[in-house]
């Protein structure tokens, strides 16, 4: 399900009070807990995730980790009572997984629930969709497919000069990094298609806000320039 551009998977349940989701771990008695995409997008790029050292059964609402971004610090709380069975060390070493893959690789902990009925009592995606929509609109959240590692604000510059600077920025970034380009050039949408074809780097997402064009570009390991075929006749 998509709510105002924000993904809301239907195969899990939600705790809107704490902005977390919880899903069954197939073939086990455990539940997987993670952060909802609207909060991850609102927070911006996460730079740290610190797990709490907990043992034994924990009550619903207990903080299991603290997530820190460039403009947000908050707790990741249990949506159900239970015992923490596993922590996602990949997120500890690469916190940006919380932004880029909030419903998959960016999960936070797995727990053995104290009472499974507590899980089934949580609302589904259909039941929280209206409230998520209200919150996204009210907070003006724009869910992105990846959090930017760097931002380029190019206002009042010609598009060709902007693209030269974009080439330089991408050239100096690590594989996997995402550049957020903001420009007021009216030809940007067309020129970015040509740039992507020429460079082989994908434009992940683009949108217009307050008369400014926004583009997310990811550096990949093996860029392959594309040549467009122009029909003859």
Secondary structure as GFF3:
##gff-version 3
##sequence-region A 1 233
A	DSSP	beta_strand	2	3	.	.	.	ID=ss1
A	DSSP	beta_strand	6	7	.	.	.	ID=ss2
A	DSSP	beta_strand	13	15	.	.	.	ID=ss3
A	DSSP	beta_strand	20	24	.	.	.	ID=ss4
A	DSSP	beta_strand	30	35	.	.	.	ID=ss5
A	DSSP	alpha_helix	37	43	.	.	.	ID=ss6
A	DSSP	beta_strand	46	51	.	.	.	ID=ss7
A	DSSP	beta_strand	63	69	.	.	.	ID=ss8
A	DSSP	beta_strand	73	77	.	.	.	ID=ss9
A	DSSP	beta_strand	82	87	.	.	.	ID=ss10
A	DSSP	alpha_helix	89	93	.	.	.	ID=ss11
A	DSSP	alpha_helix	97	100	.	.	.	ID=ss12
A	DSSP	beta_strand	109	113	.	.	.	ID=ss13
A	DSSP	alpha_helix	116	120	.	.	.	ID=ss14
A	DSSP	beta_strand	123	124	.	.	.	ID=ss15
A	DSSP	alpha_helix	125	139	.	.	.	ID=ss16
A	DSSP	beta_strand	150	154	.	.	.	ID=ss17
A	DSSP	alpha_helix	159	171	.	.	.	ID=ss18
A	DSSP	beta_strand	178	183	.	.	.	ID=ss19
A	DSSP	alpha_helix	188	199	.	.	.	ID=ss20
A	DSSP	beta_strand	203	209	.	.	.	ID=ss21
A	DSSP	beta_strand	212	218	.	.	.	ID=ss22
###
